[in-house]
Amino acid sequence: MIPFLSAAYIIAGLASLGLPGLSGFVAEMTIFVGAFQHQDTFHRVVTIIACSSIVITAVYILRVIGVLLLGEVRKEEYNTFKDALWYERLSIYALIIPVFAIGLYPLWLSNNIISSLHHIIERLTIIQ
């Protein structure tokens, strides 16, 4: 059994499919809300089609989790796999903590990005 790696994979999969409270949700919602704010029908229809892709993503991520982590072990040698070592756990924590931090409090990242984007936005408005 590899419980730590399994839990890390599940968290990464759930973040990928956009579970609220994880970074994938913030990314998806920002894009979908921004695209849906256009008044024309084309942008709204394309946004609705893109939102339906969330269901497809959920199906394949949950299926992979079910088959890979909860399924039957096909070869006996797979039972001898060791769980993550301390330095591998450290690397996984370094990736998982920001996934939760961005998902639970996305404004700290947005505020940092916006302050550096003002110069770019000003130049883009001058060009147009």
N, C-alpha and C positions, 0 to 999 in steps of 0.2 A: 504494500500500500504506500501511496505517496500523498498523504493528506494535505500537506502544505502546498505542494505544487498544484494539486487539484483545486484547492480553494483559490489560489492565485489565478488559475486559468478561468474559473467560474467568474470571479470578479472582473477579469479583463473581458470576458465574453459579454457579461451584463453591461459593462461600460460601453462596449462596442455597439450593442443594440439600443442604447439610449435609455437605460433605466434611470428614473429620477433619483437625484442624489449623487450621481456619478458624472464624470466630465462629458461623456458622450451625449447626455441629455441636454446639457447647456449648449453644446455645439449645434445639435440638431434644432433645438427650439429657436436659437438665434437666427439660423439660416431660414427656417420655415416661416417664422413670424416676419422677418424682413422681406422675404419674397412675397408673402401674402398681402403685404401692405400696398402693393401696386394695384391700381384701380382697374386695369384692363383684365379681360377674361382670360387671355392666354397665360399670364403669369399665375393667376389663381388656379387654373386647371393643371398646369405643370406642377405647381406646389402640392396640390391634392394628390396627384399621381406619385410625386416623390414621397409624400407622407405615407402612402400605402406601401412603400418599400420597407418601412419599419416592420410591418407584419412579416414580410418575406425574410428579413434579417433575423427576426426573433425565431422564426421556424428553424432556420438552418443553424443558428447558434445553439439553441436549446437541443436540437437533434444531435449535434456534435457532442455537447456535454453529456447527453444521455448515452450515446453509443461509446464514446471514448472513456468517460469516467465512471459511468454507472452500469455499463454493459458487462458482459461475460468476458473473462480473460481467456484469450484464444490460445496462447502459448504459455506453458508453465514457467518458462524462463523470465517472463515479464513480472512474475511475483517476486523476483529477487531484486528488482530495481530499488534503489535507495532514494529516500526523500532528499530535499535540497540541503546542501551543506550551509554552514554559517555565512559564508561570503555570497552564496547564491541567494540566501534569504535576505541578506542586506540589500542586494541588487533589486530583488522583488519589492521589498519595502520602499526602496527609493522610487520605484515606479508606481506602486499602489497608493502611497500617501498623497501624491499630487492628484491622482484620479479622484480621490474622495474630497480633497481640499477644493479643487476646482468645481466639483459637483455641488458641494455644500455651500460654498461661499465664492461664487464666480466674480463678484464685483471687484475684489482686490486685484484680480488679473486684468479685468476690463479697464479699471482706472489707470493701471500702469501702462497699458497699451494705448489708451486714448491720449494720454499726455504726450506720448512720442509721435502720435499720428497727426497732431495739429498742423505741423509744418507741411506734411504731405498733402493734407486736405486743402490747405490754403493754396498750394501750388496748383492742385487740380482744379480748383474753382477759378483761378486766374486764367488758366489755359482755356477753359470753356467759355 
